[in-house]
Amino acid sequence: MLKIHKYYVLDENQVPIAVQIPVREFERLEEAIEDHGLAQLINEVQDGERLSGEDAYNYYRSLKNELGS
């Protein structure tokens, strides 16, 4: 399991309003989420239409761009 070092940001009433984590840990989380999403996509289309390598790459990039916006 990935250990996450969390730093809580509190408002003036000492109520937690945000969490900070180190960039490297964030990048590992992002990568794990992306891998999970890709695995889900693979499972969904396992028996569906086959794409060429280039078409699959372009489709994957379009999904990643949609999530990034």
N, CA and C atoms as an extended XYZ file, in Angstrom:
207
Properties=species:S:1:pos:R:3:atomname:S:1:resname:S:1:resid:I:1 pbc="F F F"
N         0.844       -1.184        0.000 N   MET     1
C         0.000        0.000        0.000 CA  MET     1
C         0.884        1.240        0.000 C   MET     1
N         0.481        2.211       -0.757 N   LEU     2
C         1.229        3.461       -0.866 CA  LEU     2
C         1.036        4.303        0.385 C   LEU     2
N         2.130        4.647        1.039 N   LYS     3
C         2.061        5.522        2.216 CA  LYS     3
C         1.982        6.957        1.722 C   LYS     3
N         1.008        7.690        2.235 N   ILE     4
C         0.816        9.079        1.832 CA  ILE     4
C         1.034        9.968        3.053 C   ILE     4
N         1.963       10.883        2.913 N   HIS     5
C         2.240       11.848        3.975 CA  HIS     5
C         1.336       13.059        3.753 C   HIS     5
N         0.331       13.210        4.624 N   LYS     6
C        -0.672       14.261        4.456 CA  LYS     6
C        -0.364       15.429        5.395 C   LYS     6
N        -0.555       16.622        4.868 N   TYR     7
C        -0.423       17.847        5.647 CA  TYR     7
C        -1.741       18.604        5.505 C   TYR     7
N        -2.455       18.750        6.599 N   TYR     8
C        -3.769       19.384        6.565 CA  TYR     8
C        -3.642       20.904        6.598 C   TYR     8
N        -4.461       21.558        5.797 N   VAL     9
C        -4.545       23.011        5.773 CA  VAL     9
C        -5.831       23.369        6.518 C   VAL     9
N        -5.698       24.226        7.533 N   LEU    10
C        -6.834       24.597        8.360 CA  LEU    10
C        -7.230       26.049        8.115 C   LEU    10
N        -8.515       26.332        8.286 N   ASP    11
C        -8.942       27.731        8.191 CA  ASP    11
C        -8.752       28.417        9.545 C   ASP    11
N        -9.213       29.655        9.663 N   GLU    12
C        -8.989       30.410       10.895 CA  GLU    12
C        -9.706       29.800       12.103 C   GLU    12
N       -10.682       28.924       11.843 N   ASN    13
C       -11.396       28.244       12.927 CA  ASN    13
C       -10.841       26.846       13.196 C   ASN    13
N        -9.682       26.569       12.609 N   GLN    14
C        -9.015       25.275       12.757 CA  GLN    14
C        -9.815       24.116       12.149 C   GLN    14
N       -10.617       24.430       11.126 N   VAL    15
C       -11.372       23.416       10.404 CA  VAL    15
C       -10.568       23.028        9.171 C   VAL    15
N       -10.335       21.716        8.974 N   PRO    16
C        -9.586       21.288        7.787 CA  PRO    16
C       -10.321       21.680        6.504 C   PRO    16
N        -9.587       22.320        5.587 N   ILE    17
C       -10.188       22.741        4.317 CA  ILE    17
C        -9.463       22.156        3.103 C   ILE    17
N        -8.269       21.595        3.333 N   ALA    18
C        -7.503       21.030        2.221 CA  ALA    18
C        -6.434       20.106        2.775 C   ALA    18
N        -5.848       19.345        1.870 N   VAL    19
C        -4.745       18.456        2.227 CA  VAL    19
C        -3.630       18.669        1.218 C   VAL    19
N        -2.416       18.749        1.698 N   GLN    20
C        -1.247       18.814        0.827 CA  GLN    20
C        -0.512       17.487        0.939 C   GLN    20
N         0.012       17.029       -0.191 N   ILE    21
C         0.858       15.832       -0.197 CA  ILE    21
C         2.089       16.139       -1.049 C   ILE    21
N         3.202       15.447       -0.783 N   PRO    22
C         4.392       15.672       -1.597 CA  PRO    22
C         4.126       15.360       -3.075 C   PRO    22
N         4.762       16.114       -3.946 N   VAL    23
C         4.550       15.981       -5.388 CA  VAL    23
C         4.808       14.551       -5.855 C   VAL    23
N         5.873       13.939       -5.406 N   ARG    24
C         6.197       12.576       -5.859 CA  ARG    24
C         5.077       11.598       -5.475 C   ARG    24
N         4.519       11.746       -4.299 N   GLU    25
C         3.422       10.870       -3.884 CA  GLU    25
C         2.178       11.141       -4.727 C   GLU    25
N         1.915       12.414       -5.034 N   PHE    26
C         0.798       12.766       -5.909 CA  PHE    26
C         0.977       12.117       -7.284 C   PHE    26
N         2.191       12.175       -7.817 N   GLU    27
C         2.461       11.587       -9.136 CA  GLU    27
C         2.239       10.079       -9.110 C   GLU    27
N         2.624        9.422       -8.015 N   ARG    28
C         2.389        7.973       -7.914 CA  ARG    28
C         0.898        7.672       -7.823 C   ARG    28
N         0.146        8.492       -7.087 N   LEU    29
C        -1.306        8.315       -7.018 CA  LEU    29
C        -1.942        8.499       -8.396 C   LEU    29
N        -1.510        9.543       -9.068 N   GLU    30
C        -2.034        9.835      -10.403 CA  GLU    30
C        -1.765        8.664      -11.349 C   GLU    30
N        -0.571        8.114      -11.283 N   GLU    31
C        -0.195        6.980      -12.128 CA  GLU    31
C        -1.043        5.757      -11.792 C   GLU    31
N        -1.273        5.498      -10.513 N   ALA    32
C        -2.084        4.349      -10.100 CA  ALA    32
C        -3.517        4.497      -10.592 C   ALA    32
N        -4.067        5.702      -10.491 N   ILE    33
C        -5.436        5.954      -10.955 CA  ILE    33
C        -5.512        5.777      -12.466 C   ILE    33
N        -4.517        6.276      -13.159 N   GLU    34
C        -4.474        6.145      -14.622 CA  GLU    34
C        -4.378        4.672      -15.023 C   GLU    34
N        -3.528        3.909      -14.346 N   ASP    35
C        -3.390        2.474      -14.639 CA  ASP    35
C        -4.704        1.741      -14.397 C   ASP    35
N        -5.367        2.101      -13.296 N   HIS    36
C        -6.653        1.470      -12.984 CA  HIS    36
C        -7.674        1.779      -14.080 C   HIS    36
N        -7.739        3.036      -14.493 N   GLY    37
C        -8.668        3.414      -15.547 CA  GLY    37
C        -8.382        2.698      -16.851 C   GLY    37
N        -7.106        2.546      -17.170 N   LEU    38
C        -6.731        1.842      -18.397 CA  LEU    38
C        -7.131        0.370      -18.307 C   LEU    38
N        -6.927       -0.238      -17.140 N   ALA    39
C        -7.326       -1.637      -16.954 CA  ALA    39
C        -8.839       -1.785      -17.104 C   ALA    39
N        -9.594       -0.828      -16.564 N   GLN    40
C       -11.051       -0.856      -16.702 CA  GLN    40
C       -11.451       -0.767      -18.169 C   GLN    40
N       -10.787        0.122      -18.908 N   LEU    41
C       -11.075        0.259      -20.340 CA  LEU    41
C       -10.797       -1.042      -21.088 C   LEU    41
N        -9.690       -1.661      -20.764 N   ILE    42
C        -9.320       -2.920      -21.413 CA  ILE    42
C       -10.387       -3.976      -21.146 C   ILE    42
N       -10.836       -4.064      -19.894 N   ASN    43
C       -11.869       -5.043      -19.546 CA  ASN    43
C       -13.181       -4.766      -20.256 C   ASN    43
N       -13.532       -3.495      -20.400 N   GLU    44
C       -14.793       -3.128      -21.046 CA  GLU    44
C       -14.813       -3.496      -22.525 C   GLU    44
N       -13.698       -3.370      -23.190 N   VAL    45
C       -13.673       -3.581      -24.635 CA  VAL    45
C       -12.983       -4.880      -25.032 C   VAL    45
N       -12.796       -5.758      -24.081 N   GLN    46
C       -12.074       -6.999      -24.350 CA  GLN    46
C       -12.650       -7.762      -25.545 C   GLN    46
N       -13.964       -7.820      -25.635 N   ASP    47
C       -14.584       -8.553      -26.741 CA  ASP    47
C       -15.099       -7.629      -27.839 C   ASP    47
N       -14.805       -6.355      -27.717 N   GLY    48
C       -15.306       -5.377      -28.680 CA  GLY    48
C       -14.367       -5.181      -29.851 C   GLY    48
N       -14.549       -4.072      -30.496 N   GLU    49
C       -13.773       -3.705      -31.680 CA  GLU    49
C       -12.287       -3.567      -31.334 C   GLU    49
N       -11.446       -4.084      -32.196 N   ARG    50
C        -9.996       -3.983      -32.013 CA  ARG    50
C        -9.489       -2.732      -32.724 C   ARG    50
N        -8.633       -1.978      -32.035 N   LEU    51
C        -8.039       -0.787      -32.632 CA  LEU    51
C        -6.582       -1.067      -32.978 C   LEU    51
N        -6.093       -0.358      -33.981 N   SER    52
C        -4.667       -0.432      -34.274 CA  SER    52
C        -3.925        0.227      -33.118 C   SER    52
N        -2.647       -0.008      -33.009 N   GLY    53
C        -1.849        0.600      -31.949 CA  GLY    53
C        -1.953        2.116      -31.960 C   GLY    53
N        -1.871        2.697      -33.136 N   GLU    54
C        -1.947        4.152      -33.253 CA  GLU    54
C        -3.330        4.673      -32.871 C   GLU    54
N        -4.383        3.988      -33.325 N   ASP    55
C        -5.747        4.404      -32.974 CA  ASP    55
C        -5.988        4.282      -31.474 C   ASP    55
N        -5.493        3.216      -30.876 N   ALA    56
C        -5.647        3.023      -29.432 CA  ALA    56
C        -4.921        4.129      -28.674 C   ALA    56
N        -3.723        4.462      -29.118 N   TYR    57
C        -2.948        5.521      -28.467 CA  TYR    57
C        -3.689        6.855      -28.566 C   TYR    57
N        -4.190        7.167      -29.745 N   ASN    58
C        -4.910        8.426      -29.939 CA  ASN    58
C        -6.178        8.481      -29.084 C   ASN    58
N        -6.886        7.358      -28.995 N   TYR    59
C        -8.089        7.310      -28.166 CA  TYR    59
C        -7.730        7.514      -26.699 C   TYR    59
N        -6.690        6.843      -26.246 N   TYR    60
C        -6.230        6.979      -24.859 CA  TYR    60
C        -5.834        8.427      -24.564 C   TYR    60
N        -5.093        9.076      -25.462 N   ARG    61
C        -4.694       10.479      -25.261 CA  ARG    61
C        -5.923       11.387      -25.188 C   ARG    61
N        -6.931       11.107      -26.020 N   SER    62
C        -8.138       11.946      -25.992 CA  SER    62
C        -8.859       11.806      -24.653 C   SER    62
N        -8.898       10.605      -24.111 N   LEU    63
C        -9.521       10.412      -22.797 CA  LEU    63
C        -8.722       11.138      -21.717 C   LEU    63
N        -7.413       11.037      -21.794 N   LYS    64
C        -6.559       11.699      -20.799 CA  LYS    64
C        -6.734       13.215      -20.885 C   LYS    64
N        -6.841       13.748      -22.104 N   ASN    65
C        -7.039       15.196      -22.275 CA  ASN    65
C        -8.397       15.634      -21.724 C   ASN    65
N        -9.429       14.804      -21.908 N   GLU    66
C       -10.747       15.133      -21.369 CA  GLU    66
C       -10.693       15.214      -19.855 C   GLU    66
N        -9.994       14.299      -19.222 N   LEU    67
C        -9.879       14.288      -17.765 CA  LEU    67
C        -9.051       15.463      -17.267 C   LEU    67
N        -8.101       15.901      -18.069 N   GLY    68
C        -7.228       17.001      -17.677 CA  GLY    68
C        -7.892       18.363      -17.773 C   GLY    68
N        -8.974       18.463      -18.544 N   SER    69
C        -9.610       19.780      -18.698 CA  SER    69
C       -10.642       20.048      -17.653 C   SER    69
